[in-house]
């Protein structure tokens, strides 16, 4: 996806779902959804609970989904047609919340892990 030349200061990307496999954490993933009518550049957005920053070039097209996965080589076998924008280096927490923060440290969305 192309990095947009400009975007609103507070684009809304939601945490659509959190998928955790307690018997095999390499299959864990977070689904993000662009809720706007514009492409959103998520470069350097953060998931602070995971001490994770999305890589430069992480763009989601309008209304589309993107995945942050625990292990891309495992995920690409399970769901090969999905758009992966990042790979976390640790297991998802068993409980608590996951927050998606913009580069200006404002919250785009928060989701509970049950």
DAUR-V921090 format. One record per pair of residues at least 4 apart in sequence whose C-alpha atoms are under 7 Angstrom apart, sorted by the first residue. I is the first residue (numbers start at 0). J is the second residue. Records with the same first field share a line. If there is no record, write none. Layout:
# DAUR-V921090
I: J ; J
This chain:
# DAUR-V921090
0: 58
2: 40 ; 56 ; 58
3: 38 ; 40
6: 39
10: 35 ; 39
11: 33 ; 34 ; 35 ; 107
12: 31 ; 32 ; 33 ; 34 ; 107
13: 31 ; 32 ; 33 ; 34 ; 107 ; 108
14: 30 ; 31 ; 32 ; 108 ; 109 ; 110
15: 30 ; 31 ; 32
16: 29 ; 30
17: 28 ; 29 ; 30
18: 27 ; 28 ; 29
19: 24 ; 27 ; 28
20: 24 ; 26 ; 27
24: 90
25: 69 ; 70 ; 73
26: 69 ; 70 ; 73 ; 74
27: 68 ; 69 ; 91
28: 66 ; 67 ; 68 ; 69
29: 66 ; 67 ; 68
30: 64 ; 65 ; 66 ; 67
31: 64 ; 65 ; 66
32: 62 ; 63 ; 64 ; 65
33: 59 ; 60 ; 61 ; 62 ; 63 ; 64
34: 61 ; 62
35: 61 ; 62
36: 61 ; 62
37: 60 ; 61
38: 58 ; 59 ; 60 ; 61
39: 58 ; 59 ; 60
40: 56 ; 57 ; 58 ; 59
41: 53 ; 57 ; 58
42: 53 ; 54 ; 55 ; 56 ; 57
43: 52 ; 53 ; 54 ; 55 ; 102
44: 52 ; 53 ; 100 ; 101 ; 102
45: 51 ; 52 ; 53 ; 99 ; 100 ; 101
46: 50 ; 51 ; 52 ; 97 ; 98 ; 99 ; 100
47: 51 ; 98
48: 97
51: 87
53: 57 ; 85
54: 85
57: 84
59: 63 ; 64 ; 65
65: 82 ; 83 ; 84
66: 82 ; 83 ; 84 ; 85
67: 83 ; 84 ; 85 ; 86 ; 87
68: 74 ; 85 ; 86 ; 87
69: 86 ; 87 ; 88 ; 89 ; 90
70: 74 ; 86
71: 75 ; 86
72: 76
73: 77
74: 78
75: 79
94: 112 ; 113
95: 111 ; 112
96: 109 ; 110 ; 111 ; 112
97: 109 ; 110 ; 111
98: 106 ; 108 ; 109 ; 110
99: 106 ; 107 ; 108 ; 109
100: 104 ; 105 ; 106 ; 107
101: 105 ; 106 ; 107
